Amino acid sequence: MKPLRLRGHHLLCVHGFRGMGYSPSFVAKMWEIVRRIRDEEDDFPIEVVAALDEACLACPHHGETTCEAGPNSDDHVRSLDGNVIRHLGLKAGNVYQKSELIRRTAEMVEPDDLDHLCRHCSWLPYGVCKEGIANVRRGNIAQI
């Protein structure tokens, strides 16, 4: 099975995702990814990257190899990726089982860690991300 390619910060976003996004195609793709992540019966490989991933390819701001939402957007999202990858003790380019990534998130990420890990993310003020991490910590990955 070909691994799902997910950037570091999307490993956390999927738990708080509630349908907000950059375009209808991005929202549809994120829902597809989120449903698989939240399906407790489906364990599959995920390649963790600090680059464009499958969700990004549905975003209107993606370029050939970088995020082009604004002049510093690619640097910003790559810094978020690095923050999460380091915090979870992962290595970019490696493949992990979904269950392992969820276990690490539940054990290693507190909701308030997002204040640092996701600093300056435009979605953080909505509170859904912290709520999603709290659900994961309680073992409720299917919670929407």
N, C-alpha and C positions, 0 to 999 in steps of 0.2 A: 504494500500500500504506500502510495506517495505521501510523504508528510505534508501536513498543512503548514504553510509558511506564515509565521506570525512575528511581528516585531515586538521587541521587549515590552514597550508600554501597553500594547494591546493585550498582553497577558493579564493585565489588571483591568483594563477597560471593559473587557467582555463580561466581567462580573457585575458591573454597574450599569451596563448599557440598557437604555429604556426607549430607544428609537429616535434619539436626537442625532443629527448628523449634518454633513456638508451638502448632501444632495439625495434625492430619492434612490439613486442607484447605490450610493454608499450605504444608506440605511438598510436597503434590501440585502446587500452583501454582508453587512455586520450582523443582521438578524440570522442569516444562514450560518455564519460562524458561531454566533452566540448559542443558537439552538444545539449545535453539535457539542459545544463546550459544556452546556448545562444538561445534556443528556447523560444521566448517570450510568446508563447501560453501554454507552459508546466510549471505549478507550482507544485512542489512536495516536500515531506519532505526530509531533509538532516540531518543526525546525524553527528555532529561535533565532531571529535576525535583528540587526540594527540597521535596517534598510527598508525599502518598500516591500510590503507584503501583499497578501491576497486582498485584504480590505482596502489598502491604498490604491490598488489598481482600479477600484470602482469609484474612487474619489475624483472630483473634477480638478483637484489641485495637483495631481501627480504628473511629474515629468517623466523623462526616460528613466532616470535613476534616482531622482530626488523629489522631495516635496517642494512645490512651487507656490504655496499659498501666500507667501510673502517673502521679503528679502532675507529674513533670518529663520524662516520656518523649518528648513531642513536641519539646520544646526540645533534648533530647539527640540524637534522630535527625536533626533538622534541622542540628544542629552537625556531625554526622558527614557529612551530605550536603554542607554548605558546605566542610568540610575537603577532601573528595575532589574536588569541583567545582573549587575553587581550585587544588589541587595538579596537576590534569590540564589546567588552563588552559581550562576549559569555561565555558559560560554557561548557567545554569538557564533552561529554556524552549526552548533551541535543539535542533535535531534533527541527529544525527550518524549516520554509517554505523557498524554494529557493528565492522567492520574497523578503522576509525579509532580507536574507543574502545579496542579491544584493543591496537592499536599504541601508543597513548599510555600505556596501563597498562604494557606491556612495557618501554617506554623510560623512563618517568618514576617508576615505583613500585618501590621495593626492599622485600623482605619486612619489614625492620625499620622502614620508614616507617609500617607499620600501628600500631606502638606509639603514635605521635602521631595519625595520621589516624583511628584507631578507638579512641582512648582511652576506657576504661570500657565498651566493648562486652562483653556477657556471653559472646559466642562466641569472642573473641580468645584466651583462655587455652587453648583446645583445640588451637591450632596449625594447624588445617586451612586457615585463611585465608592465613597466611604460606606454607604449602606450595603453595596454589593460585597465589599471586603468583609464587613461584619457578618453577612450571611454565609460567606465561605468559611469563616472562622467557626461558625456554629454548625457547619456541615450541611448547609442548605444551598448547594450550588444550583439547584433547579429553581430557586426562588426568583421570581420576576417582579 
